[in-house]
Amino acid sequence: MPDTVKNLELIDMPDMEKARSLINHIGLPHQPRVVMQALRETQKESPDFGRIVQIINSDTAMAAKILKLVNAPAWGLRQHISSISQALALLGIPRFNVLVITSALKEAVVGDDASLHTFWLHSVNVARGTEYILDHQHIFRNFSELIPEQVYLAGLFHDAAVPMIAKRYPLYREFFPFLLRERDRVPEVEFAKLGTYHHTISYILARSWGVAPMISETILSHHENGAVRVPGTMAMAKVSAALQLADYLDLIYQHKIGNITGVDTWPEEEWAETHEETLFQLDLDGAQLSDLIDDFFIFLGQQE
């Protein structure tokens, strides 16, 4: 078993041993050394910006990918970013860390495989959506322990295991339409096929990449109805609920813009009826959900 898994403090879930066994077969992408070094410097009491820039620039390929990503519309910067130092200065350390992790994770789990693009786009939109929903519902204001950049990572990593498994087991790709069509039945069918769940593997990956335990643990619950699979805090329940809702909203959005075809969307009223606890955690009723969906679609459309 890779040391990165063996030495992690993980929640003891019923499927954990099977998940570890599967990881032994598919491999667990390591966080690049350059990323670890840069993040370690940013976490110091007095981080050296010059040193951070020097570390990232030592890997020219990674630096180029980071610059390509930060200049994408989704990052909302109104000027072209031509250097790592400029990106760091404009974003600040917390957002810069998210940028670096996003770029490295995409390379690690998707790479240049165009067939996995839809799942990566979904992960990014769920990351943005989870953060957006918690902000929209004023939850960050009421739960100071929640940090937007950490919440973003919950969405980013929530489906990260899907392309990992698909690369090793091509037949798993046949499961993709089901993943998109019947989200609430995913755990049942996936367990029958794998003996574990993609969200357990995603949780382990997030922990191995240094994502905070509280945030990582919400990944375990993103197919649950408004609940967490492990005992947690009220703040965890809010993040878990936002993650579930963001997951649903982006599937509707991807269907609307034509990225997902041949799959019927889950009607809004039906989803709301089966996710009452999720909506309760977010202080939303049916009418407010409709307004939130409209607002979120506008938000995504502005960042494309």
Helices and strands as residue ranges (DSSP letters): H 3-6, H 16-26, H 33-42, H 49-57, H 60-70, G 73-75, H 84-109, G 114-116, H 117-136, H 139-142, H 148-157, H 161-168, G 170-175, H 176-181, G 183-185, H 186-194, H 198-208, H 213-219, H 234-256, H 268-274, H 276-281, H 286-302
